[in-house]
Amino acid sequence: MKSSDVLVRRLTSADAAGYRALRLRAFREHPEAFTSSHAEEAIKPLASAQQRLSDGSSCRVWGAFVENRLVGMVGLEREQRQKVRHKGLIIGMYVAPEFARRGIASTLLQTLLAHARHTDIEMLNLTVTRGNDAAEQLYKATGFKSWGVEPGAIKLNDQRFDKNHLYLTLAPS
């Protein structure tokens, strides 16, 4: 698969059904990687995904498509309170395992970064579950730096997972 075989674009409310299905898959397959749970998200109506992808939302989500199939996603949530509006939070990075290691996550991240650099966002934050070495390597290769590890940030059944907090300062445009 060549990079020209992958289309990355911002998702709209028209993409809500595919987006919801991919999110639910991500939560089901990798529950330790996300703070949202499959059970909580599965009961939300499709309208919730449509709202998240709408122009009025504080969240922007990009999707990666292969042959018109949504296979990856990443979101940027803008902080809303006045004192922290200079920051954005990267959320929901996921690429379907059958499309992993093909540069899709990197392309999604670069698309998000290009967008963020054309806004007044000055800093991006994200978390990575400890042990997700591929994701951590991707973010660090892009310039993200760790500012600390939160022990037991996620509790899944009786198991706790640490989260590594990373940040990237964006140069003013």
Secondary structure, 3 states (H helix, E strand, C coil): CCHHHEEEEECCHHHHHHHHHHHHHHHHHCHHHCCCCHHHHHCCCHHHHHHHCCCCCCEEEEEEEECCEEEEEEEEEECCCHHHCCEEEEEEEEECHHHCCCCHHHHHHHHHHHHHHCCCCCEEEEEEECCCHHHHHHHHHCCCEEEEEEEEEEEECCEEEEEEEEEEECCCC
